[in-house]
Amino acid sequence: MPECSGNTCSAVLQTLRERLAGRPSQLAQIISGPRQVGKTTLLLELAKEWGDRAVYAAADAPEAALAGWWENLWHRAERLAEKSTAVVLLDEIPYLHHWQRLLKSKMDELKRRRVPLHVVVSGSSALSLARGSRETMAGRFERLRLLHWPAAELASCFGMKPASAARQVVESGGYPGAVTLLGDRMRWQAYVRDSIVEPAIGRDILVIEAVRKPALLRQVFAVAAGHPAEVISLQKICGQLAAAGALETVAHYLQLLEDACLVAALPKYSGKMVRQRSAPPKLVPLNNALLAATGDAEPPSPERAPERWGRWVENACIAFAWNSGQQLHYWREEPLEVDFIADGDWGRWAVEVKTGAWSARNVAGLLEFCRRYPAFQPLVVCDGGRESAARAAGLEAVSWETFLLNGPPGLSAG
């Protein structure tokens, strides 16, 4: 299943432009990802570029429920394709009942009749899109994932100073639609809860998965949002929940939350890059807006709440690596630990995130891990101006602002 090389809005848009510039391949372009990251904006941009050779439609619009809507959509598109190559841009396709069968049938028909028509579909129900396309659309699609925005994308699209964009990713996350609401905290929180969290948990997951205990699912999410970048056992999660649930159910719900791009449960590194099922996961909400919008307290600052601030910085760094497509683990052998292990197109890194004052003694776990596993490069992510402590220990170091903008040394996230 081919995927685009980048997960940012600009990278996905560029990939689509390149694919649509060629002859129609009769492979549907399926854009999946979390809510409110720019999928509709992306399709509208393509519609604008293609002009009168594009047909844009939203499957969640009221008229999509009318008899004949699907047939009329394709009739219009095929009329355009009689003159020259055209494109269909269909937003929120999971709202259509049996969308997989409908699209499969149409793609097969277009191929059989050799209609010069590109097809691009999207949906906020990433779980539904992924599972439906695998089960029914095999061999008929290319998938592109549009994930949470990094600091570099915010800086580029909103004209922010890079350092300000990095700090915003820590304090308020990176949802582009919420940027203009940041001056009104209550309104901003309501937007994130009502337009992102609630639809994702209360609609997207439930559409595709028979969740026997939806209240338990919500509580698992709340525990994760309250414990960013923490290693926490399933037994402890169950102990914090008001509803009783088997450990297997909680583990399953954590996987659903990860499939929905809300929370990642990092497994412990074993040396073989396989999941250690008996080890507790490290919970990482995949956008710091989920932390800021679900709690009552103000976002932390390094002055007022240094320990909590450190957790938020660490969470933002790990979430950035996950959204960049890296395979992630954590490592711990008491009393030693490493915040996260990354393996992917960034290379192989063992990363320790430190805020505030620290010394070489605080990175003993990083040094021990890299001694045991020399294929990994050690990296300390710290406050700007404190990199010298790492370099004195022979370690590479970058500020957390630089990491959130560009990734590890030698890369450019933009």
Secondary structure, DSSP 4 states (H G I P E B T S, - for coil): --B-S--SHHHHHHHHHHHHHS---S-EEEEE--TTSSHHHHHHHHHHHHGGGEEEEETTSGGGGSTTHHHHHHHHHHHHHTTS-EEEEEE-GGGSTTHHHHHHHHHHHHHHHT--EEEEEEES-HHHHHHHHHHH-TTSEEEEE--PPPHHHHHHHHT--HHHHHHHHHHH---GGGGGGTTSHHHHHHHHIIIIIHHIIIIIHHHHS--S-HHHHHHHHHHHHHSTTEE--HHHHHHH-SS---HHHHHHHHHHHHHTTSEEEEPBP-SSS---TTSPPEEEESSTHHHHHH-SSPPP-TTT-HHHHHHHHHHHHHHHHHHTT-EEEEEEETTEEEEEEEEETTEEEEEEEE-SS--GGGGHHHHHHHHH-TTSEEEEEE-TT-HHHHHHTT-EEEEHHHHHHH-STT----
